[in-house]
Amino acid sequence: MPVMRFTQYLLTAVFAGSGLFSLPATAQEDFLNPLGSAAGAAAEKETPATAVILSDAKEIAPGQAFRVALKITHAPHWHTYYLNPGFVGSPPEIKWTLPEGFTAGALEFPVPLRGESAGFPLYGYEGTAYFLQTITPPATLKAGETVTLSGKASWLVCKEQCVNGDAELSLALPVATSATPNAEAAADFTKADAAMPLKAPAWEVTASETADSVTLHLKGGSGTVAEPKNVYFFSSNVIEDATKPQAFAKDGSGWTLTIPRNEDTDPKPDVIDGILKSDNGWLEGNASQGLALAAIKIGAPGGSTAAAVAPSSSDSGANAGSSPSSSTLGLPATLAFMFIGGLILNLMPCVFPVIGLKIMGFVQQAGHDRKKVVTHGFAFTGGVLVSFWALCALMLAGGIRNWGGQLQNPWVVLCLLLVMLVFALSMFGVFEIGAGATGVGGNLANKEGISGTFFSGVLATVVATPCSAPFLGTGLAAAVQLPTPLFILAFTFMALGLSLPYLLLSFFPALVDRLPRPGPWMESFKQGMSFLLFGTVAYLAWVYILQVGDQLAGQKSLHVLLGLTIIAAGFWILGRWSVPYRSPKSRVIGRVAAAAFVVSGFVLSKPSPAPVVVADAPVIQWEEWSLAKQEALLKEGKSVYVDFTARWCLTCQTNKAAAYTEDTARLFKAHGIVALKADKTVDKPEIDTELKRLGQVAIPVNVLYAKGDPKPVITQTILTAGYLQGFVRQHLGEGLQP
């Protein structure tokens, strides 16, 4: 990809995003919907992708292989990547922790889609995608026991930005003398098989090459389609240049597909490996669009022949950061992209609040000794460099799977969120960082200033790296393929790009002299800049809630918001009572109270222990309430449970977390209870009318209709699991065992 084209993309994306000009409608559609999905739909707050693990065996047998499917469901316009992402990206992977003797085969990828994002090619998946894997148990298993397979799936999902996703996997499988198919997953595996490439069709495939291309020669046999349509080859070893078209043509009784070579793939592949796609398939009566090619030796024109067999895939334990997206750039271009990308990161919304902090620093230094200004510039750059090198070390050691991956860890997000919140509160004037140091000598104050500048560089790095996609995609994809010394050099260039504006202000004092002189206006300016930090707090809180919001039966989001409020109150107490003009006793009480608030808020906000994930764990299946649905169910003689609730009702949320447990779900299933949710989060007159009929004026209200009886039985206001289960048994008995 030419440097000018990539730079143009970077600048266009940045300036269009900043509102300085607008992209044409067609360009916006291409940019926002890289796989060609319909544009114009309003952006929704949703999870970009979710994943579950399925087994085709309900019971497994000793020594008999079975298959699992990683089912990834994408939100509209989001996509994940094929083994070869086309240009930039990382494929899904599964890392299993298997019982002794179990083995897992390679992860098999379905036929990908071919799309484009702002001129950059990509190979990937939208909608629902299945990734298959074969697992073989040992022959020593004993019938009657149950084995649990656990692991972790991870993926990169992108739209106009990219998000790292992951899911904990768990399968509890009984062992029998012979395997039993899983009927509940049969439909999913039928879809998964249909999306996979054919492994041994009646096609003869040979490969030849010229200086800059590889040509596939295809000859159909019995039962093959007469004319493949829109043929395209997706390699697994990045043999093709995805930015150039492939040419499909008739050649006597067969066909040829000419594939431009990727000149920068090193070492140069000498075999064909991947998936050959045709829109109308390859065999008559078979809907699969893919033809699997593996280890087809490339010869001179008219060269060797190989059969089409199963495609090579990523190892189940492969590192996504070292996917086959080999560097498509030379070293100078990679360093240039990294430097320009680091420079552009200064305009990103994640980093801009830190710029506000540094502008304040330079304003305060204006008119001071220029050597001090230069020292601060070097200190900031040092903080950035040290942080980048530390992140490089973590990546090389495997601690961070990919660039920006530190935000996959909710503990890291929470810590960063709290740091930004504390800074924002301090800048707004709620309390003063370092207020107690006013009596310390000038040398110590100067040391603290340099330390603060160094930490600003660290903070800029931490918040900058998640903003790297899509602006640094090319440079990052190339850099992670470099040898260790060049890898570190590439990210050093990125760090220098991020630091450049501050170095310029340091080395050219005339620029600093143009800044306004310190004065009373600075307090208002400082408070105004705090709102940039509050904006970053909002963004990080959104990320954190996406990570932990489903904990505690979906109530963790409320705990996080309340916890952050309590922490802010703690720092307000610190700012009001732990100040020099208060008495010593008041300052001690203020500090103790502030610490109690901060600790309490942190306990509320921190991630809850991960629950044990059990396959097929029972949950209450809620349906939306309506009076017509309720009456219809009662006429059928069914028991109905109605929960009148709302998101703004704190007691309702407490009831859900306490009462709707797995044991409650089992009891509901045993009695065949249909659970209906009457949600009053927004105004619904039909619900208000029903509450009046029940003689209720406030929620929560929980009602049981027993076995078709239209007479309502209302629970107490506060629910616990024990109370609700006893209430059900009182009116319905024990019920059938599920």
C-alpha positions in Angstrom: 0.0 0.0 0.0 1.6 3.3 -1.0 2.6 5.6 1.8 0.6 8.6 0.3 -2.6 6.5 0.2 -2.3 5.5 3.8 -1.4 9.0 5.0 -4.4 10.4 3.0 -6.6 7.8 4.8 -5.3 8.8 8.2 -5.8 12.5 7.6 -9.2 12.1 6.1 -10.4 10.0 9.0 -9.1 12.3 11.6 -10.4 15.6 10.1 -13.7 14.1 9.2 -14.1 12.7 12.7 -13.2 16.1 14.2 -16.0 17.8 12.2 -13.8 20.1 10.1 -15.4 18.7 7.0 -17.8 15.9 6.1 -17.3 12.8 4.0 -19.7 12.2 1.1 -22.5 9.8 1.8 -21.0 7.0 -0.2 -17.7 7.4 1.4 -19.3 7.4 4.8 -21.0 4.1 3.9 -17.7 2.5 2.9 -15.9 3.8 5.9 -18.6 2.8 8.5 -19.7 -0.5 6.9 -16.5 -2.2 5.7 -18.2 -5.4 4.4 -20.8 -3.5 2.4 -23.7 -3.7 4.9 -26.6 -1.2 4.4 -25.6 2.2 5.7 -27.8 4.8 7.4 -28.9 2.9 10.5 -28.3 4.9 13.7 -25.5 3.7 15.9 -26.7 1.5 18.7 -25.2 0.8 22.1 -24.7 -2.9 21.8 -22.1 -5.6 22.4 -20.1 -5.9 19.1 -19.9 -9.7 19.3 -20.8 -12.6 21.6 -19.7 -16.2 21.6 -20.8 -19.5 22.9 -19.3 -23.0 22.6 -21.4 -25.9 21.3 -20.7 -29.7 21.2 -22.1 -32.1 18.6 -22.1 -34.8 21.3 -24.5 -34.9 24.2 -22.5 -37.8 25.6 -18.9 -38.7 24.6 -17.2 -42.1 24.5 -13.7 -43.1 25.2 -11.4 -42.6 22.3 -14.2 -41.3 20.0 -13.5 -37.8 18.5 -16.3 -35.2 18.6 -16.6 -31.7 17.4 -17.1 -28.4 19.1 -18.2 -25.1 17.4 -17.3 -21.6 18.5 -20.4 -19.6 17.5 -19.7 -15.9 17.2 -22.7 -13.6 16.7 -21.8 -10.1 15.4 -23.8 -7.0 16.0 -24.9 -5.2 12.7 -21.9 -3.9 10.7 -19.3 -5.4 13.0 -16.9 -8.1 11.7 -14.2 -10.5 12.8 -11.4 -11.8 10.7 -10.3 -14.9 8.7 -7.0 -16.6 9.4 -5.5 -14.2 6.9 -7.2 -10.9 7.6 -6.4 -9.5 4.1 -4.5 -6.5 5.4 -4.8 -5.9 9.1 -6.5 -7.9 11.8 -6.4 -10.9 14.1 -8.4 -14.2 13.7 -10.4 -15.8 16.5 -8.7 -18.4 18.6 -9.4 -20.8 21.4 -7.0 -21.7 24.2 -8.2 -24.8 25.9 -7.4 -26.2 29.3 -8.2 -29.8 28.7 -8.3 -32.8 31.0 -5.3 -35.2 30.8 -5.3 -37.2 27.6 -7.6 -34.9 25.6 -6.3 -33.4 22.4 -7.7 -30.6 20.3 -7.2 -30.3 16.5 -6.7 -27.1 14.5 -9.4 -24.5 14.5 -11.3 -24.7 11.1 -12.4 -21.5 9.5 -15.5 -21.1 7.3 -15.5 -19.5 3.9 -14.9 -15.7 4.5 -16.4 -12.6 3.0 -14.3 -10.1 1.1 -14.8 -6.5 2.0 -13.1 -3.1 2.1 -12.6 -0.5 4.8 -11.7 3.0 3.4 -9.7 1.4 0.6 -8.1 -1.3 2.7 -9.0 -4.9 1.9 -10.2 -7.3 4.6 -11.2 -11.0 4.8 -13.8 -11.7 7.5 -17.2 -12.6 8.8 -20.5 -10.9 9.7 -23.7 -12.1 11.2 -23.3 -15.5 12.7 -20.1 -17.4 12.1 -19.0 -20.9 13.2 -15.5 -22.1 13.8 -15.1 -25.8 14.2 -12.6 -27.9 16.1 -12.2 -31.6 16.7 -11.5 -32.9 20.2 -10.4 -36.4 20.9 -10.7 -37.9 24.4 -8.4 -40.6 25.7 -9.4 -44.3 25.4 -9.0 -44.6 29.2 -12.2 -42.6 30.0 -14.7 -44.5 32.2 -18.4 -44.6 31.4 -20.5 -42.8 34.0 -18.1 -40.0 34.9 -18.5 -36.4 33.7 -15.6 -34.4 32.2 -15.4 -30.6 32.0 -13.6 -28.9 29.2 -12.7 -25.3 29.9 -11.0 -22.7 27.8 -11.0 -19.1 26.6 -12.0 -17.8 23.2 -10.7 -14.4 22.0 -11.2 -12.4 18.9 -10.8 -8.9 17.3 -14.1 -7.3 16.2 -14.2 -4.1 14.2 -16.5 -1.5 12.6 -15.1 2.0 12.5 -13.1 1.1 15.6 -11.8 -2.3 16.8 -12.6 -4.0 20.1 -10.9 -7.1 21.7 -13.5 -9.6 22.7 -13.2 -12.8 24.7 -15.4 -15.4 26.4 -14.8 -18.1 29.0 -15.8 -21.5 27.6 -17.0 -24.5 29.6 -18.5 -27.9 28.5 -19.6 -30.5 31.0 -20.0 -33.8 29.1 -21.1 -37.2 30.5 -19.1 -40.2 29.4 -20.9 -43.2 28.0 -19.9 -46.4 26.3 -21.0 -44.9 22.9 -21.4 -41.3 21.9 -24.8 -39.7 21.8 -25.5 -36.9 19.3 -26.6 -33.5 20.7 -30.0 -32.9 19.0 -30.2 -29.4 20.4 -27.1 -28.4 18.6 -27.8 -30.3 15.3 -29.2 -27.2 13.5 -26.1 -25.1 14.4 -23.7 -27.8 13.2 -25.7 -28.1 9.9 -25.2 -24.4 9.4 -21.5 -24.7 10.3 -20.8 -27.5 7.9 -22.6 -25.6 5.1 -20.3 -22.7 5.6 -17.1 -24.7 5.6 -15.1 -25.3 2.4 -15.3 -28.7 0.6 -12.4 -30.9 1.4 -12.2 -33.4 -1.4 -14.3 -32.4 -4.4 -13.8 -33.6 -8.0 -11.6 -30.7 -9.0 -8.0 -31.1 -10.2 -5.9 -28.1 -9.1 -2.3 -27.3 -10.2 -0.2 -24.2 -9.6 2.4 -22.4 -11.6 4.2 -19.0 -11.2 5.8 -16.1 -12.9 8.0 -13.4 -11.4 5.1 -11.5 -9.8 2.1 -13.9 -9.8 0.8 -17.4 -9.1 -1.7 -19.1 -11.4 -4.1 -21.8 -10.3 -5.2 -24.2 -13.1 -8.6 -25.8 -12.4 -10.2 -28.7 -14.2 -13.6 -30.0 -13.2 -14.6 -33.6 -13.0 -17.9 -35.5 -12.6 -20.6 -33.5 -10.8 -18.8 -30.1 -10.8 -20.5 -26.9 -11.7 -20.3 -25.9 -15.3 -18.9 -22.4 -14.7 -17.7 -21.0 -11.3 -18.7 -17.4 -10.6 -16.7 -14.6 -9.1 -13.8 -16.9 -8.1 -11.4 -15.6 -5.5 -8.6 -17.2 -3.5 -8.2 -16.5 0.3 -4.8 -17.8 1.3 -3.8 -18.8 4.8 -0.1 -17.9 4.2 -0.5 -14.4 2.8 0.7 -15.4 -0.7 -1.6 -12.9 -2.4 -1.5 -9.1 -2.6 -5.0 -8.4 -1.3 -4.9 -4.9 -2.7 -4.8 -6.1 -6.3 -7.5 -7.9 -8.3 -7.3 -11.6 -9.2 -8.1 -12.6 -12.8 -10.3 -15.6 -13.5 -10.5 -16.8 -17.1 -11.5 -19.8 -19.3 -8.6 -21.9 -20.4 -9.6 -24.7 -22.9 -11.6 -27.3 -20.9 -10.6 -25.7 -17.6 -10.1 -22.4 -15.9 -7.2 -20.3 -14.6 -7.0 -17.8 -11.7 -4.1 -15.5 -11.7 -3.1 -14.2 -8.2 -0.7 -11.2 -7.8 2.0 -12.2 -5.3 2.5 -10.3 -2.1 6.1 -9.2 -2.6 6.7 -8.4 1.0 5.7 -11.8 2.4 8.9 -13.3 3.8 9.7 -16.1 3.5 8.2 -16.4 0.1 5.6 -19.2 0.2 6.1 -22.1 -2.3 2.8 -23.8 -1.7 -0.9 -22.9 -2.1 -2.8 -23.0 1.1 -6.3 -21.6 1.8 -9.8 -21.4 0.5 -11.0 -20.9 -3.1 -14.4 -19.3 -3.3 -17.1 -19.4 -6.0 -20.4 -17.6 -5.6 -22.3 -20.5 -7.1 -20.3 -23.3 -5.4 -18.1 -26.1 -6.8 -20.4 -29.1 -6.9 -23.9 -29.5 -8.3 -26.4 -29.7 -5.5 -23.9 -28.6 -2.8 -24.3 -25.1 -1.5 -20.8 -24.7 -0.1 -19.0 -21.8 -1.8 -15.5 -22.9 -0.7 -12.9 -25.3 -2.1 -10.2 -26.2 0.4 -6.7 -26.2 -0.9 -3.7 -27.4 1.1 0.0 -27.9 0.3 -0.3 -27.5 -3.4 3.2 -27.2 -4.7 3.9 -24.3 -7.0 5.9 -25.2 -10.1 6.9 -23.4 -13.3 4.1 -22.8 -15.9 2.5 -26.2 -16.5 4.0 -27.5 -13.2 3.0 -29.9 -10.5 -0.4 -31.1 -9.5 -2.0 -31.6 -6.0 -5.4 -32.6 -4.8 -7.7 -30.2 -3.0 -7.7 -31.3 0.6 -8.4 -29.8 4.0 -7.1 -26.3 4.5 -4.4 -25.6 7.0 -5.6 -23.6 10.0 -4.2 -21.8 13.0 -3.2 -24.0 15.8 -5.6 -23.9 18.7 -3.0 -22.4 20.9 -1.7 -19.9 18.4 -1.0 -16.4 19.4 -3.4 -14.0 17.6 -0.8 -11.3 17.7 1.4 -13.4 15.4 -1.3 -14.2 12.8 -0.4 -14.7 9.2 -0.9 -11.1 8.4 2.8 -10.8 7.6 4.3 -7.4 7.1 3.4 -5.8 3.8 5.8 -2.9 4.4 9.5 -2.4 4.3 11.3 -1.2 7.4 11.5 2.5 6.4 7.8 2.7 5.6 6.9 0.8 8.9 8.9 3.3 10.9 7.3 6.2 9.0 3.8 4.9 9.6 4.6 4.4 13.3 6.0 7.9 13.7 3.0 9.5 11.8 0.6 7.4 13.7 2.1 8.4 17.1 1.8 12.0 16.0 -1.8 11.7 15.0 -2.6 10.0 18.3 -2.4 13.4 19.9 -5.7 14.2 18.2 -7.5 11.2 19.5 -10.2 11.6 22.1 -8.4 9.3 24.5 -5.3 11.4 24.5 -6.6 14.9 24.2 -7.4 15.3 27.9 -3.8 14.6 28.7 -2.8 17.3 26.2 -5.0 19.6 28.4 -2.9 18.7 31.4 0.3 19.4 29.6 -1.0 22.7 28.2 -1.6 23.7 31.8 1.9 22.7 32.7 3.5 24.8 29.9 1.3 27.8 30.8 2.5 27.6 34.3 6.1 27.4 33.1 5.8 30.4 30.7 8.3 33.1 31.6 10.4 30.6 33.7 13.9 29.4 33.1 14.0 27.9 29.6 16.2 25.1 30.9 13.3 24.1 33.1 10.9 24.0 30.2 13.3 21.8 28.2 13.7 19.6 31.2 9.9 19.1 31.4 9.8 18.3 27.7 12.5 15.6 28.1 10.7 14.3 31.2 7.4 13.9 29.3 9.2 12.2 26.4 11.0 9.9 28.9 7.7 8.9 30.4 6.3 8.0 27.0 9.4 6.1 25.9 9.7 4.1 29.2 6.0 3.2 28.9 6.2 2.2 25.3 9.2 0.0 26.1 7.4 -1.6 29.1 4.4 -2.4 26.8 6.8 -3.8 24.2 8.3 -6.1 26.9 4.8 -7.2 28.0 3.9 -8.0 24.4 7.1 -9.9 23.8 6.6 -11.8 27.1 3.0 -12.6 26.1 1.5 -10.5 28.8 -0.5 -8.5 26.3 -1.8 -10.4 23.3 -2.0 -7.4 21.0 -1.4 -3.6 20.9 -4.0 -1.9 23.1 -4.8 -5.2 24.7 -4.2 -3.9 28.2 -7.8 -2.6 28.2 -9.1 -6.2 27.9 -8.4 -6.5 31.6 -11.2 -4.9 33.6 -8.8 -4.3 36.5 -6.6 -2.2 34.3 -9.7 -0.3 33.0 -10.9 0.4 36.5 -7.5 1.6 37.7 -7.2 3.9 34.7 -10.8 5.1 35.2 -10.1 6.0 38.8 -6.9 7.8 38.0 -8.7 9.9 35.4 -11.6 10.6 37.9 -9.2 11.7 40.6 -7.4 14.0 38.2 -10.7 15.4 36.9 -12.0 16.1 40.4 -8.7 17.8 41.3 -8.7 20.0 38.3 -12.3 21.0 38.9 -11.3 22.1 42.4 -13.0 19.5 44.5 -9.7 18.9 46.2 -6.1 19.8 45.5 -3.4 17.2 44.8 -0.3 18.1 46.8 -2.1 20.8 48.8 -0.2 19.5 51.9 3.1 20.1 50.3 2.8 23.9 50.2 5.3 24.3 53.0 8.0 22.1 51.4 11.0 23.8 49.9 11.4 24.8 46.3 13.8 21.9 45.4 11.2 19.3 46.4 8.4 21.2 44.6 10.6 21.2 41.4 11.2 17.5 41.8 7.5 16.9 42.1 6.9 18.9 38.9 9.3 16.9 36.9 7.8 13.7 38.4 4.4 14.9 37.4 5.5 15.6 33.9 7.1 12.1 33.6 3.8 10.5 34.8 1.9 12.5 32.3 3.9 10.8 29.6 3.1 7.4 31.2 -0.6 8.3 31.3 -0.6 9.5 27.7 0.8 6.1 26.6 -1.7 4.1 28.6 -4.7 5.9 27.2 -3.3 6.3 23.7 -2.7 2.7 22.8 -6.4 1.6 22.7 -6.9 4.4 20.2 -4.5 2.9 17.7 -7.1 1.2 15.5 -7.9 1.9 12.8 -5.3 4.7 12.4 -2.2 2.6 13.1 -3.3 -0.6 11.6 -0.7 -0.9 8.8 2.2 0.1 10.9 1.2 -2.1 13.9 0.5 -5.1 11.7 4.0 -4.8 10.2 5.8 -4.0 13.4 4.6 -7.0 15.4 6.2 -9.2 12.7 9.6 -7.7 13.0 12.6 -9.2 14.9 12.8 -8.1 18.5 15.3 -5.2 18.1 13.4 -3.7 15.1 10.1 -4.3 16.9 11.3 -2.1 19.8 12.7 0.4 17.3 9.4 0.7 15.6 7.5 1.4 18.8 10.2 3.9 19.8 9.4 5.8 16.6 5.7 5.7 17.6 6.6 7.1 21.1 8.6 9.9 19.5 5.7 10.8 17.3 3.4 11.0 20.3 6.0 13.2 22.2 6.9 15.5 19.3 4.4 18.4 20.1 5.8 18.7 23.6 9.4 18.5 22.4 8.7 21.3 20.0 7.3 23.5 22.8 10.4 22.7 24.8 13.1 23.3 22.2 11.5 26.5 20.7 11.0 28.7 23.7 9.4 31.4 21.5 6.4 29.2 21.2 6.1 28.9 25.0 6.6 32.7 25.3 3.5 33.2 23.1 1.4 31.4 25.7 -0.6 33.7 28.1 1.1 34.5 31.3 -0.1 33.0 34.6 -2.9 34.8 36.3 -6.4 34.4 38.0 -7.8 33.3 34.7 -5.9 30.0 35.1 -8.3 28.6 37.7 -11.3 28.9 35.3 -9.2 27.5 32.5 -8.2 24.6 34.7 -11.8 23.8 35.7 -12.8 24.0 32.0 -10.1 21.5 31.1 -11.4 19.1 33.7 -14.4 18.4 31.6 -12.1 16.8 29.0 -11.1 14.4 31.7 -14.7 13.8 32.8 -15.4 12.9 29.2 -12.6 10.3 29.3 -14.0 9.0 32.6 -17.4 8.5 30.8 -15.7 6.6 28.0 -13.8 4.3 30.3 -16.8 3.8 32.5 -18.7 2.7 29.3 -15.9 0.2 28.5 -15.8 -1.1 32.0 -19.5 -1.6 32.3 -19.5 -3.5 29.0 -16.9 -5.8 30.7 -18.5 -6.4 34.1 -22.2 -5.3 33.6 -23.5 -8.8 33.4 -22.1 -9.8 36.8 -24.4 -10.1 39.8 -27.4 -11.1 37.7 -26.9 -8.0 35.5 -26.9 -5.6 38.4 -23.2 -4.8 38.4 -23.6 -1.7 36.2 -25.6 -0.1 39.0 -23.0 -1.0 41.6 -20.2 0.6 39.4 -22.1 3.9 39.0 -22.9 4.0 42.7 -19.3 3.1 43.6 -17.9 5.9 41.4 -20.3 8.4 43.0 -19.2 7.3 46.5 -15.5 7.6 45.6 -16.2 11.1 44.2 -17.9 12.0 47.5 -14.9 10.7 49.4 -12.5 13.1 47.6 -15.1 15.9 48.2 -14.8 15.2 51.9 -11.0 15.2 51.6 -11.1 18.6 49.9 -13.5 20.1 52.5 -12.0 18.8 55.8 -8.4 17.8 55.2 -7.1 21.2 54.5 -4.5 23.3 56.4 -7.0 25.8 58.0 -9.0 23.0 59.7 -8.1 21.8 63.2 -5.9 18.7 63.4 -8.8 16.7 64.7 -11.0 17.8 61.8 -8.3 16.9 59.3 -7.9 13.4 60.8 -11.7 12.8 60.9 -11.9 14.1 57.3 -9.1 11.8 56.1 -10.6 8.7 57.8 -14.1 9.5 56.4 -12.7 10.1 53.0 -10.8 6.8 53.1 -13.9 4.9 54.2 -15.9 6.4 51.3 -13.2 5.7 48.7 -12.7 2.1 49.9 -16.4 1.4 50.0 -16.8 2.8 46.5 -13.9 0.7 45.2 -15.4 -2.4 46.7 -18.7 -1.7 45.0 -17.0 -0.9 41.7 -14.4 -3.7 41.5 -15.0 -6.7 39.3 -17.0 -9.4 41.0 -15.5 -13.0 41.2 -16.2 -14.8 37.9 -19.1 -17.2 38.4 -18.5 -20.9 37.5 -19.8 -21.3 34.0 -21.8 -24.5 33.7 -23.0 -25.7 30.3 -26.8 -25.7 30.1 -27.2 -23.9 33.5 -30.9 -23.2 34.1 -32.0 -19.6 33.7 -35.5 -18.1 33.8 -36.7 -17.4 30.2 -38.5 -14.1 30.4 -41.1 -13.0 27.8 -42.6 -9.5 27.4 -45.9 -9.1 29.3 -49.1 -8.1 27.7 -52.6 -8.6 29.1 -53.6 -10.5 26.0 -50.6 -12.9 26.4 -51.4 -13.4 30.1 -55.0 -14.3 29.5 -54.2 -16.6 26.6 -51.7 -18.5 28.8 -54.2 -18.8 31.6 -56.8 -20.2 29.2 -54.3 -22.9 28.3 -54.2 -23.8 32.0 -50.6 -22.7 32.5 -49.1 -21.1 35.6 -47.9 -17.5 35.0 -45.5 -15.4 37.0 -45.5 -11.6 36.3 -42.7 -9.3 37.4 -43.7 -5.6 37.3 -40.4 -3.9 37.2 -38.3 -1.0 35.8 -34.6 -0.2 35.4 -35.0 2.9 37.7 -36.5 0.8 40.5 -33.6 0.0 42.9 -35.7 -2.5 44.9 -36.6 -4.3 41.6 -32.9 -4.7 40.8 -32.1 -6.0 44.3 -34.9 -8.5 44.0 -33.6 -9.8 40.7 -30.1 -10.3 42.0 -31.3 -12.1 45.2 -34.3 -14.2 44.1 -33.8 -15.3 40.4 -31.2 -18.0 41.1 -30.5 -21.3 39.3 -32.6 -23.1 41.9 -35.5 -20.7 41.3 -35.1 -21.3 37.6 -35.2 -25.1 38.1 -38.4 -24.7 40.2 -40.0 -22.6 37.5 -39.2 -25.2 34.9 -40.4 -28.1 37.1 -43.8 -26.3 37.4 -43.9 -25.1 33.8 -44.2 -21.5 34.9 -44.2 -19.0 32.1 -42.3 -15.9 33.3 -43.5 -12.5 32.0 -41.8 -9.2 32.5 -43.9 -6.1 32.6 -41.2 -3.4 32.2 -42.2 0.2 33.2 -38.8 1.7 32.4 -40.7 3.8 29.9 -44.4 4.8 30.2 -46.8 2.0 29.3 -50.4 2.8 30.1 -51.5 -0.9 29.9 -49.1 -1.8 32.7 -50.5 1.1 34.9 -54.0 -0.1 34.2 -53.1 -3.7 35.3 -51.4 -2.4 38.5 -54.6 -0.5 39.4 -56.6 -3.6 38.8 -54.4 -5.5 41.2 -54.8 -2.7 43.8 -51.1 -1.7 43.5 -49.7 1.8 43.0 -45.9 1.3 43.2 -43.5 -1.3 42.0 -42.0 -3.9 42.5 -45.0 -6.1 42.2 -44.7 -9.8 41.6 -47.8 -11.9 40.9 -48.4 -15.6 40.5 -51.3 -17.1 38.7 -51.6 -20.8 39.6 -52.4 -23.4 36.9 -54.7 -21.2 34.9 -56.5 -19.7 37.8 -57.1 -16.0 37.0 -57.0 -15.1 40.7 -53.7 -13.3 41.4 -51.5 -14.2 44.3 -49.1 -11.3 45.1 -45.7 -11.8 46.8 -44.2 -9.6 49.5 -42.3 -6.6 48.2 -38.8 -7.7 49.1 -37.8 -11.1 47.6 -35.2 -13.6 48.5 -34.5 -16.9 46.7 -35.7 -18.9 49.7 -38.9 -16.9 50.1 -39.8 -17.0 46.4 -39.2 -20.8 46.1 -41.3 -21.3 49.3 -44.0 -19.1 47.8 -44.2 -21.1 44.6 -44.2 -24.5 46.5 -47.0 -23.2 48.8 -49.3 -22.5 45.8 -48.1 -25.1 43.3 -46.5 -27.9 45.3 -43.1 -29.5 44.5 -43.7 -29.9 40.8 -42.1 -32.4 38.4 -38.4 -32.9 38.6 -36.7 -31.2 35.6 
